């Protein structure tokens, strides 16, 4: 049987989301490290973004499409809730993460990890305007997970796999780290799910090792 290949930088939150899906599903895969817009990525994704998937004759880009394929093409635990309403709520949160929440978190994280000023310091004119929105998103997420410890349904779904990798980076930064710690339900949510074998198995190298 053809080996499923995940192509992309392991530090990417979206690559880790896909890897979490494979691990939770019990699907064997090979991670091929590649940066955005590299030849290996452009061969599958014309937009150059990661991750991309190759599985025999099947090639896919966009993490949502890839995780859907992993969930439906293989046996093992379902990565979606079984009920219609809970499944719809999962899709709702995946859409909200991708359209509203993660872009803000990614912009904030990138500004912290990749200083752009000539002296190598952080550009506060980029970071400071993002902080109120980062706080609002963290508070909203904390409220959402406070009852069930999941974004949707009562088990670890694709929505949680989309959120956890970003939370890991936010926890390591000064302002957002304090916000997550102060949002007790979200801090508890992260600690609970960071004990999962899939999470431990997908620990990426430091962000500093990501080439541009």
C-alpha atoms as one frame of an Amber mdcrd trajectory, in Angstrom:
protein
   0.000   0.000   0.000   1.239   3.503  -0.793   2.530   5.477   2.171   0.656
   8.676   2.918   3.056  11.635   2.671   2.573  14.950   4.449   4.768  17.647
   2.930   5.509  20.875   4.782   7.509  22.468   7.576   6.822  20.680  10.889
   6.730  24.044  12.716   3.623  25.056  10.753   0.431  24.977  12.817  -1.438
  23.622   9.793   1.090  20.847   9.226   0.762  19.858  12.858  -3.035  19.839
  12.562  -2.792  17.312   9.747  -0.250  15.236  11.647  -2.528  15.216  14.700
  -5.341  13.880  12.525  -3.122  11.074  11.256  -1.929  10.202  14.754  -5.430
  10.254  16.241  -6.692   8.107  13.371  -3.791   5.669  13.635  -2.719   6.321
  10.041   0.936   5.713   9.206   2.482   8.619   7.323   5.799  10.070   6.276
   6.567  13.712   7.020   8.638  15.359   4.308   9.986  18.694   5.540   9.540
  21.445   2.959   9.066  25.187   3.146   6.203  27.131   1.575   6.659  27.814
  -2.151   9.316  25.124  -2.477   9.266  22.923  -5.554   7.872  19.971  -3.604
   4.939  22.090  -2.430   4.287  23.933  -5.692   4.080  20.582  -7.467   0.796
  20.002  -5.595  -0.416  23.418  -4.423  -0.288  26.194  -7.036  -0.551  28.759
  -4.223   2.560  27.405  -2.495   1.058  27.021   0.967   1.622  24.089   3.299
   0.768  21.349   4.029   0.192  19.228   0.958  -0.581  15.516   0.789   0.400
  12.741  -1.564  -1.112   9.278  -1.214  -0.631   7.176  -4.312  -2.519   8.954
  -7.078  -4.235  11.311  -4.613  -2.751  14.764  -4.122  -4.379  17.433  -1.982
  -3.681  20.862  -0.539  -5.397  22.823   2.266  -5.377  21.272   5.728  -9.169
  21.050   5.901  -9.318  18.970   2.737  -6.420  16.807   3.886  -7.908  16.073
   7.312 -11.253  15.245   5.690  -9.496  12.750   3.447  -7.619  11.194   6.366
 -10.838  10.842   8.349 -12.869   9.332   5.522 -10.298   7.229   3.681  -9.091
   5.208   6.659 -10.548   3.186   9.495 -10.061   4.098  13.126 -11.684   6.584
  15.487 -13.899   9.205  13.853 -12.465  12.706  13.975 -15.906  14.305  13.755
 -18.869  14.173  16.151 -21.608  11.746  15.145 -24.599  14.023  15.745 -25.693
  16.480  13.078 -25.757  19.495  15.402 -22.395  18.719  17.001 -20.798  18.063
  13.617 -22.178  21.372  12.358 -20.744  23.137  15.406 -17.369  21.575  14.678
 -17.540  22.904  11.104 -18.628  26.264  12.496 -15.528  26.459  14.685 -13.179
  25.276  11.962 -14.510  28.057   9.747 -14.267  30.617  12.552 -10.713  29.576
  13.349  -9.596  29.780   9.726 -11.444  32.977   8.817 -11.309  35.055  12.011
  -9.155  33.722  14.818  -6.042  32.104  13.365  -5.186  35.012  11.020  -4.950
  37.313  14.033  -2.963  34.800  16.069  -0.617  34.081  13.155   0.016  37.792
  12.525   0.785  38.346  16.211   3.012  35.269  16.454   4.911  36.094  13.274
   5.575  39.641  14.502   7.092  38.186  17.686   9.168  35.432  16.107  10.394
  37.395  13.090  11.511  40.890  14.118  11.365  43.293  11.185  13.082  46.444
  12.469  16.595  47.175  11.258  18.077  46.784  14.751  16.510  43.327  15.164
  13.902  44.457  17.682  10.170  43.798  17.614   7.930  46.214  15.773   5.487
  47.336  18.441   3.487  49.263  15.841   2.473  45.851  14.474   2.146  43.943
  17.749   0.321  46.430  19.978  -2.754  46.968  17.729  -3.240  43.190  17.576
  -3.313  42.667  21.344  -6.964  43.658  22.015  -8.176  41.278  19.316  -5.868
  38.504  20.550  -7.376  38.964  24.032 -10.954  38.885  22.749 -10.327  35.699
  20.815  -8.688  34.026  23.812 -11.598  34.976  26.055 -14.101  33.671  23.509
 -12.261  30.366  23.178 -12.019  30.010  26.954 -15.751  30.507  27.293 -16.428
  27.968  24.540 -14.333  25.154  26.026 -15.260  25.840  29.638 -18.086  23.280
  29.773 -16.983  20.287  27.712 -13.208  20.912  27.349 -13.707  20.740  23.561
 -14.640  23.258  20.895 -17.513  21.044  19.725 -19.017  17.811  20.953 -17.595
  15.732  23.744 -14.399  14.370  22.211 -11.238  15.608  20.503 -12.222  16.617
  16.964 -10.725  18.308  13.926 -11.659  21.670  15.438  -9.472  21.018  18.490
  -6.667  19.799  16.234  -6.858  23.133  14.440  -6.614  25.157  17.641  -4.055
  23.329  19.763  -0.935  24.004  17.618  -1.630  27.740  17.656  -2.186  27.782
  21.401   1.236  26.195  21.869   2.898  29.189  20.228   0.711  31.732  22.013
   1.619  30.249  25.403   5.297  30.869  24.692   4.971  34.608  24.048   4.865
  37.258  26.781   1.523  39.000  26.301  -0.485  36.128  24.846   1.060  33.653
  27.270  -0.252  35.704  30.161  -3.658  35.940  28.526  -3.914  32.175  28.045
  -2.776  31.529  31.610  -5.340  34.016  32.887  -8.112  32.357  30.872  -8.227
  29.365  33.191 -10.606  27.235  31.142  -8.390  27.600  28.067  -5.228  26.921
  30.056  -6.848  23.760  31.467  -8.011  22.770  27.980  -4.471  23.021  26.643
  -2.928  21.118  29.539  -5.495  18.336  29.216  -4.989  17.797  25.498  -1.222
  18.274  25.558  -1.056  14.907  27.352  -2.468  13.121  24.321  -0.021  10.707
  22.637  -0.770  12.380  19.292   0.350  15.727  20.683   3.566  14.353  22.109
   4.337  12.501  18.865   3.991  15.666  16.755   6.195  18.020  18.780   7.920
  20.234  16.161  11.460  21.665  16.152  11.811  25.254  17.413  10.311  27.979
  15.242  13.803  29.475  14.908  14.782  26.519  12.697  12.118  27.364  10.097
  13.862  28.649   7.003  12.345  31.402   4.862
